[in-house]
Amino acid sequence: MGILNVTPDSFSDGGKYACVDKALKHAEEMLRDGAKIIDVGGESTRPGHLPVSLTQELERTVPIIEALTKELGCVVSIDTYKADVAEAAVKAGAHIINDVWGAKREPAIADVATRYGVPIILMHNREKAEYEGLFMDEVLADLEGSIGIATAAGVKRENIWLDPGVGFAKSTAQNIAVMQQLRTISNMGYPVLLGTSRKSVIGNALGLPVGERLEGTGATVCYGIEQGCQIMRVHDVKEIARMAKMMDILTGKSVLEE
């Protein structure tokens, strides 16, 4: 999954792809490099970000989704927690809803997924990084809560994907802990998306700025694949796609082409 932020303030690439032409060019490059899904986001989720209005988010995302599906014919996901944005995006051609609040901020987003029969990615998140008991038990319970919202709304089991929420409501140590338990999340029986690309957990672990986190991202991706994750959400598609292909060969998920 290639990241296409159409925001001015995303932590890594804010402002680069806000217009349709630049967004299309970057999406085309990511598809050429191996992306299978283009994830469009119109509101930054970095720590300390400023929320945007419904109208502003729609203005940022809908024209680009329409252009992506019309001009490139690619699979598109909409990165939003707002039900109205999700519905407008799906109507514009988006195929997947990617909700960083796991359907808990606006549960009606699950109704949108049901109504249009599209997959919804439920990410683990909390208002604060505060856990009263065993950390992973609470993460798993939170994810089960999101699954419950989705299934109660009628989302089919095969249309539910999970995301452990690396970088959200977790300290550096907790981000590493949830990474070390990816197999447990994979064993819940749903496809797992891993979003570690250029995140602060890598910067903190290696002492590196955002622009120098490719190798650290690659390590987390390879580890995630070995732990059963099936979708990698990344900025650096070419390099990560090569790593993923090699990992698939090594783990027997694909056959070496002679």
C-alpha positions in Angstrom: 0.0 0.0 0.0 1.6 3.2 -1.2 0.9 6.3 0.9 -0.5 9.4 -0.8 -1.0 12.2 1.7 -2.8 15.1 0.2 -2.2 17.2 3.2 0.1 20.2 4.0 1.2 18.9 7.4 1.9 15.2 7.3 5.0 14.3 9.2 7.0 13.0 6.3 5.7 14.3 3.0 3.2 17.1 3.9 2.5 19.5 1.0 4.2 17.5 -1.7 1.1 15.9 -3.5 -1.8 18.3 -2.7 -2.7 19.0 -6.3 -4.3 16.4 -8.6 -1.4 16.4 -11.2 1.3 15.9 -8.6 -0.8 13.2 -6.8 -1.4 11.3 -10.0 2.3 11.4 -10.9 3.3 10.1 -7.6 0.6 7.4 -7.6 1.7 6.3 -11.0 5.3 6.1 -9.8 4.3 4.0 -6.8 2.2 1.7 -8.9 5.1 1.2 -11.3 7.3 0.5 -8.3 5.1 -2.3 -7.0 2.2 -0.8 -5.0 -1.1 -2.6 -5.2 -3.2 -0.1 -3.3 -2.9 3.7 -3.1 -3.9 5.1 0.3 -5.3 8.6 0.1 -5.4 10.7 3.2 -6.7 14.2 3.6 -6.1 14.9 7.2 -2.7 14.4 9.0 -2.7 12.0 11.9 0.8 12.9 13.2 1.1 13.9 16.9 -0.1 17.5 17.4 -1.9 17.7 14.0 -4.7 20.2 13.5 -8.1 18.6 12.7 -9.6 19.7 9.4 -13.3 20.2 8.6 -15.4 17.8 6.8 -15.6 20.1 3.8 -11.9 20.6 3.6 -11.2 16.9 3.8 -13.7 16.2 1.1 -12.2 18.9 -1.1 -8.7 17.4 -0.7 -9.5 13.8 -1.3 -12.5 13.3 -3.6 -11.1 14.9 -6.7 -7.9 12.9 -6.4 -9.7 9.7 -5.8 -11.8 10.3 -8.9 -8.7 11.0 -10.9 -6.9 8.0 -9.6 -9.7 5.6 -10.5 -10.4 7.2 -13.9 -6.8 7.8 -15.1 -4.9 4.9 -13.5 -7.6 2.4 -12.7 -5.9 1.5 -9.5 -7.2 0.1 -6.2 -7.7 3.1 -3.8 -8.2 3.2 0.0 -9.4 6.3 1.8 -7.6 7.1 5.1 -10.3 8.7 7.2 -12.3 8.2 10.4 -15.2 10.4 9.2 -18.2 8.4 7.9 -19.2 11.1 5.5 -15.8 11.3 3.9 -15.6 7.5 3.7 -19.0 7.4 1.9 -18.1 10.3 -0.5 -14.7 8.6 -1.2 -16.4 5.2 -2.0 -18.9 6.9 -4.3 -15.9 8.6 -6.0 -14.3 5.2 -6.6 -12.4 4.2 -3.4 -12.4 0.4 -2.8 -11.3 0.3 0.9 -11.9 2.3 4.1 -8.8 2.8 6.3 -9.9 4.1 9.7 -7.2 5.1 12.2 -9.8 5.1 15.0 -11.1 1.6 14.4 -14.7 2.7 13.9 -14.8 4.1 17.5 -14.6 7.8 16.7 -17.6 7.6 14.2 -19.2 4.1 14.4 -21.3 5.1 11.4 -18.3 4.5 9.2 -18.9 0.8 9.7 -22.4 1.3 8.3 -20.8 2.8 5.2 -18.6 -0.3 4.8 -21.7 -2.5 5.1 -23.8 -0.4 2.7 -21.2 -0.5 -0.1 -19.7 -3.9 0.7 -16.1 -2.6 1.0 -13.3 -3.7 3.3 -12.6 -1.6 6.4 -9.3 -1.5 8.1 -9.7 -1.2 11.9 -6.6 0.3 13.6 -5.8 0.2 17.2 -5.9 3.6 18.8 -6.7 5.4 22.0 -7.1 9.0 23.2 -4.1 8.6 25.5 -1.3 6.0 25.9 -2.6 4.9 29.2 -3.0 1.2 30.0 -4.3 -0.1 33.3 -3.4 -3.8 33.0 -1.4 -6.0 30.7 -0.6 -3.9 27.6 -1.2 -6.5 24.9 -4.3 -7.8 26.6 -5.7 -4.3 26.4 -4.6 -3.9 22.7 -6.3 -7.1 21.8 -9.5 -6.2 23.7 -9.5 -2.8 21.9 -9.3 -4.5 18.6 -12.0 -6.9 19.5 -14.1 -3.9 20.4 -13.6 -2.4 16.9 -14.4 -5.8 15.4 -17.6 -5.8 17.4 -18.7 -2.4 16.1 -18.1 -3.5 12.5 -19.9 -6.9 12.8 -22.8 -5.3 14.6 -23.1 -2.9 11.7 -23.2 -5.9 9.3 -19.7 -5.8 7.9 -18.8 -9.3 6.7 -15.9 -11.0 8.4 -13.9 -11.2 5.1 -14.2 -7.4 4.8 -12.5 -6.7 8.2 -8.7 -6.0 8.3 -6.7 -5.1 11.4 -3.9 -2.6 12.0 -1.9 -2.8 15.3 -1.6 1.0 15.3 2.2 1.4 15.5 2.8 5.0 16.4 -0.6 5.7 17.9 -1.3 5.9 21.6 1.9 4.0 22.4 5.3 4.8 23.8 8.4 3.7 21.9 8.7 0.6 24.2 5.0 -0.1 23.6 5.4 0.2 19.9 8.2 -2.3 20.0 6.1 -4.6 22.2 3.1 -4.6 19.8 5.5 -5.3 17.0 6.9 -8.3 18.9 3.3 -9.6 19.3 2.2 -9.2 15.6 1.8 -13.0 15.4 -0.8 -12.9 18.1 -2.7 -10.2 16.1 -2.3 -12.2 12.9 -3.8 -15.2 14.7 -7.0 -13.4 15.3 -8.0 -14.5 11.8 -8.1 -11.2 9.9 -5.6 -9.8 7.4 -3.2 -7.4 9.2 -1.9 -4.2 7.8 1.4 -2.9 9.2 2.1 0.8 9.1 5.6 1.6 10.4 7.0 3.6 7.5 9.4 6.3 8.7 7.7 6.4 12.1 9.2 7.8 15.3 9.7 4.3 16.8 12.3 3.8 14.2 13.8 7.2 14.6 14.0 6.7 18.4 15.5 3.2 18.1 18.2 4.2 15.6 18.6 7.9 16.4 17.7 9.0 12.9 15.6 11.8 11.4 12.6 11.1 9.2 14.5 11.1 5.9 16.9 8.4 7.1 14.6 5.7 8.2 14.3 3.5 5.1 16.5 0.7 6.5 14.7 0.7 9.8 11.3 0.6 8.0 12.6 -2.3 5.9 13.5 -4.3 9.0 10.1 -3.8 10.5 8.4 -4.8 7.2 10.4 -8.0 6.8 9.7 -8.9 10.4 6.0 -8.1 10.0 5.8 -10.4 6.9 7.5 -13.2 8.9 4.9 -12.6 11.7 2.0 -13.0 9.3 1.2 -9.4 8.2 -0.3 -9.2 4.7 -0.4 -5.5 3.8 2.5 -3.0 4.2 1.6 0.7 4.2 4.8 2.6 3.1 6.2 5.7 1.6 9.2 4.1 -0.1 7.4 1.6 -2.4 10.2 0.5 -4.7 12.6 -0.6 -2.0 10.0 -2.1 0.3 8.3 -4.0 -2.6 11.6 -5.6 -3.4 12.1 -6.6 0.3 8.5 -8.0 0.4 9.0 -10.0 -2.8 12.2 -11.5 -1.4 10.5 -12.3 1.9 7.6 -14.0 0.1 10.1 -16.2 -1.7 12.0 -17.0 1.5 8.8 -17.8 3.5 7.3 -19.9 0.7 4.4 -17.5 -0.1 5.6 -17.2 -3.7 7.7 -19.3 -6.1 11.0 -18.1 -7.5 10.7 -17.4 -11.2 13.3 -19.4 -13.1 
